[in-house]
Amino acid sequence: MKIGIIGSGMIGETSARLFVKAGHEVAISNSRGPESLKDLVRELGPKARAMSVEDAAAFGEVVLVAVPLKAYDSLPRAQLSGKIVIDAMNYYPQRDGQLDFKGGASTEFVAQHLPGARVVKALNTMYFKPLGEEGKPGAPLEDRWVLFVAGDDAAAKQTVSGLIEQIGFTPVDTGTLATGGKRQQPGTALYNRLMRPSEAREALSTL
Ligand SMILES: NC(=O)c1ccc[n+]([C@@H]2O[C@H](COP(=O)([O-])OP(=O)(O)OC[C@H]3O[C@@H](n4cnc5c(N)ncnc54)[C@H](OP(=O)(O)O)[C@@H]3O)[C@@H](O)[C@H]2O)c1
């Protein structure tokens, strides 16, 4: 699968490594431009390339957005329309400033700014270190750590869940962008906790 990545920081770079390892074609981008990613893509090998943000968005069948949430307004709307967009972003007011989600989930706010995009909230609940180190492709699903997914588009959610399995984690569905999106936000029982699927399902049943 062709995967575009916007953001080459802790989550963008870690995910690029995981996706390449799982056999996908990756185009990664950041705010400084492709030149700044030369060494990374050389290290990742022929399945990786560096592009502008717009070109990486156009390249991907799936596009991971891993930038600070405050940058939401600079995301390339036209190129992301129709794409499966993984929203890995979390809202931290001290970093992102005051944003008004009008009582909704941050990922609904992101989706509203990306008309036509098939947004799935995922890869946002785990710190980048275990994300990079703890995946166990091939292990039984019950023995892996969970990555949560939320979304309104069932097929898009299924595609992202498949990618999660390929990189060695177990996807657990938290619901729609509105409900599940909120359940995956900072400060919740699901956020930044390593859980096996049974623990995750139990935690989810209490929410
Ligand atoms: N760190 C974690 O463990 C973790 C875990 C889950 C979710 N998250 C969330 O994932 C997102 C990314 O976090 P991170 O820790 O990976 O951040 P990070 O290490 O600070 O990296 C941010 C990346 O976004 C790029 N960027 C910033 N503004 C941009 C713009 N307008 N257009 C294109 N690229 C832009 C930066 O480009 P340059 O490299 O050119 O500066 C950088 O590559 C955040 O929303 C965070 O809350 C983080």
The ligand as an SDF file (V2000), in Angstrom:
LIG
                    3D

 48 52  0  0  0  0  0  0  0  0999 V2000
    5.4230   11.8040   20.6960 N   0  0  0  0  0  0  0  0  0  0  0  0
    4.5540   10.8480   20.9560 C   0  0  0  0  0  0  0  0  0  0  0  0
    4.8940    9.8270   21.5820 O   0  0  0  0  0  0  0  0  0  0  0  0
    3.1290   10.9590   20.4500 C   0  0  0  0  0  0  0  0  0  0  0  0
    2.2930    9.8460   20.6440 C   0  0  0  0  0  0  0  0  0  0  0  0
    1.0040    9.8740   20.1200 C   0  0  0  0  0  0  0  0  0  0  0  0
    0.5500   11.0070   19.4550 C   0  0  0  0  0  0  0  0  0  0  0  0
    1.3780   12.0960   19.3210 N   0  0  0  0  0  0  0  0  0  0  0  0
    0.8330   13.2630   18.6090 C   0  0  0  0  0  0  0  0  0  0  0  0
    1.3130   13.1830   17.2660 O   0  0  0  0  0  0  0  0  0  0  0  0
    1.5780   14.4860   16.7610 C   0  0  0  0  0  0  0  0  0  0  0  0
    3.0500   14.5620   16.3930 C   0  0  0  0  0  0  0  0  0  0  0  0
    3.7960   14.3770   17.5680 O   0  0  0  0  0  0  0  0  0  0  0  0
    5.3650   14.1620   17.5440 P   0  0  0  0  0  0  0  0  0  0  0  0
    5.7540   13.8860   18.9460 O   0  0  0  0  0  0  0  0  0  0  0  0
    5.7490   13.2240   16.4590 O   0  0  0  0  0  0  0  0  0  0  0  0
    5.8360   15.6510   17.1810 O   0  0  0  0  0  0  0  0  0  0  0  0
    7.2950   16.1800   16.8200 P   0  0  0  0  0  0  0  0  0  0  0  0
    8.3300   15.1560   17.1410 O   0  0  0  0  0  0  0  0  0  0  0  0
    7.3910   17.5400   17.3980 O   0  0  0  0  0  0  0  0  0  0  0  0
    7.2300   16.3030   15.2270 O   0  0  0  0  0  0  0  0  0  0  0  0
    6.3050   17.1430   14.5990 C   0  0  0  0  0  0  0  0  0  0  0  0
    6.5160   17.0660   13.1130 C   0  0  0  0  0  0  0  0  0  0  0  0
    5.4940   17.8460   12.4920 O   0  0  0  0  0  0  0  0  0  0  0  0
    6.0960   18.6220   11.4900 C   0  0  0  0  0  0  0  0  0  0  0  0
    5.2820   19.8120   11.2640 N   0  0  0  0  0  0  0  0  0  0  0  0
    4.9610   20.8020   12.1250 C   0  0  0  0  0  0  0  0  0  0  0  0
    4.1640   21.7040   11.5280 N   0  0  0  0  0  0  0  0  0  0  0  0
    3.9780   21.2580   10.2590 C   0  0  0  0  0  0  0  0  0  0  0  0
    3.2660   21.7470    9.1500 C   0  0  0  0  0  0  0  0  0  0  0  0
    2.5380   22.8780    9.2280 N   0  0  0  0  0  0  0  0  0  0  0  0
    3.3040   21.0450    7.9900 N   0  0  0  0  0  0  0  0  0  0  0  0
    4.0240   19.9010    7.9090 C   0  0  0  0  0  0  0  0  0  0  0  0
    4.7200   19.3820    8.9340 N   0  0  0  0  0  0  0  0  0  0  0  0
    4.6960   20.0570   10.0870 C   0  0  0  0  0  0  0  0  0  0  0  0
    7.4760   18.9630   12.0020 C   0  0  0  0  0  0  0  0  0  0  0  0
    8.2570   19.3530   10.9080 O   0  0  0  0  0  0  0  0  0  0  0  0
    9.8380   19.6860   11.0530 P   0  0  0  0  0  0  0  0  0  0  0  0
   10.4970   18.3690   11.3220 O   0  0  0  0  0  0  0  0  0  0  0  0
   10.2000   20.2500    9.7330 O   0  0  0  0  0  0  0  0  0  0  0  0
    9.9390   20.6560   12.2080 O   0  0  0  0  0  0  0  0  0  0  0  0
    7.8550   17.6130   12.6170 C   0  0  0  0  0  0  0  0  0  0  0  0
    8.4000   16.7620   11.6590 O   0  0  0  0  0  0  0  0  0  0  0  0
    1.1890   15.4710   17.8640 C   0  0  0  0  0  0  0  0  0  0  0  0
   -0.1060   15.9560   17.6290 O   0  0  0  0  0  0  0  0  0  0  0  0
    1.2620   14.6150   19.1240 C   0  0  0  0  0  0  0  0  0  0  0  0
    0.3950   15.1030   20.1450 O   0  0  0  0  0  0  0  0  0  0  0  0
    2.6540   12.0830   19.7980 C   0  0  0  0  0  0  0  0  0  0  0  0
  1  2  1  0
  2  3  2  0
  2  4  1  0
  4  5  1  0
  4 48  2  0
  5  6  2  0
  6  7  1  0
  7  8  2  0
  8  9  1  0
  8 48  1  0
  9 10  1  0
  9 46  1  0
 10 11  1  0
 11 12  1  0
 11 44  1  0
 12 13  1  0
 13 14  1  0
 14 15  2  0
 14 16  1  0
 14 17  1  0
 17 18  1  0
 18 19  2  0
 18 20  1  0
 18 21  1  0
 21 22  1  0
 22 23  1  0
 23 24  1  0
 23 42  1  0
 24 25  1  0
 25 26  1  0
 25 36  1  0
 26 27  1  0
 26 35  1  0
 27 28  2  0
 28 29  1  0
 29 30  1  0
 29 35  2  0
 30 31  1  0
 30 32  2  0
 32 33  1  0
 33 34  2  0
 34 35  1  0
 36 37  1  0
 36 42  1  0
 37 38  1  0
 38 39  2  0
 38 40  1  0
 38 41  1  0
 42 43  1  0
 44 45  1  0
 44 46  1  0
 46 47  1  0
M  CHG  2   8   1  16  -1
M  END
$$$$
